[in-house]
């Protein structure tokens, strides 16, 4: 037998390369250790050059190397220093197998991205965005919860249930271990055109960890995806998506991210993901146990309000709304019926460059 199962349940090949990480080994080596986040190689066992959380070609395209990303604790770090442990071999392989192809499509514009996904190539974007989401939260192991150095040195990553990222780690490694991904493991993914007016920058990144949802804006392209819903989230939010009639402004794109996360967290019954490891035939297949049908539980709009506050942070409290008192704005937000997408007549707001008025649903 060439492939073998280790005591912790991982699968290795004859050379000792890890083909499948058990949840225990994933948490120990990848999340809590400093091994290469792709292959699991230990530091010193092979050359490391680490991997930018935001891909190198994106940093170059938007001039981000010397600019800073804001962290949940209120501090900042330069994008050029925003890296996770990665061996040189895996770094190069990701560049060849994933980044080169994705960059060509993105650089061709939003219509090319939408066509690429519609033609059945959405899995490439799904894996690529999954890598960014995974790297972002692995990096949170390095950042303090409290900026005050007199307080305990607890890290943001200490708050995470790392096992929640195991499924994503299994998916994004398909380019290195040859795993086959069944269509049910593919999450919700949508591409939109971005309105250039009203954005502070050509680049935007946001995510909601609890809802495993990510937003990435690359020039005139906006990508929103949810990773662990087997497309249940996009089914739930489709009635709203179908009413979008033009490019999204910055605040509108962030609201779409919120709606994806809200629908994901509102699923009545969730899919269950697993890896089918056949050591005899030497095959790996990512699979899902699906509910008979996707249903939403009772919608908790207070949860949507909390997601809105997480997505917008302090910006939400700094916005001014014509004709609305601060108390009315707060009630609309906390009640979860706040929207930048649609006006009081339920029509898409095409001139939503800035939040000049408050619409509620």
Buried (B, 14 or more C-beta within 10 A) or exposed (E): EEBEBBEEEBBBBEEEEBBBBBBBBBBBBBBEBBBBBBBBBBEEEEEBEBBBBBBBBBBEBBEBBEBBBEBEBEEEBEBBEBBBBBBBBBBEBBBEBBBEBBBEBBBEBBEBBBBBBEEEBBBBBBBBBBBBBBBBBBBBBBBBBEEEEEEEEEBBBEEBEBEBBBBBBBBBBBBBBEBEBEEBBBBBBBBBBBBEEBBEEBBBBBBBBBBBBBBBBBBBBBBBBBBBBBBBBBBBBEEBBEEBEBBBBBBBBBBBBBBBBBBBBBBEEBBEBEBEBEBEEBBBBBBBEBBEEBEEEEBEBEBBBBBBBBBBBEEBEEBEBEEBEEEEBBBBBBBBBBBBBBBEEEEBBEEBBEBEEBBBB
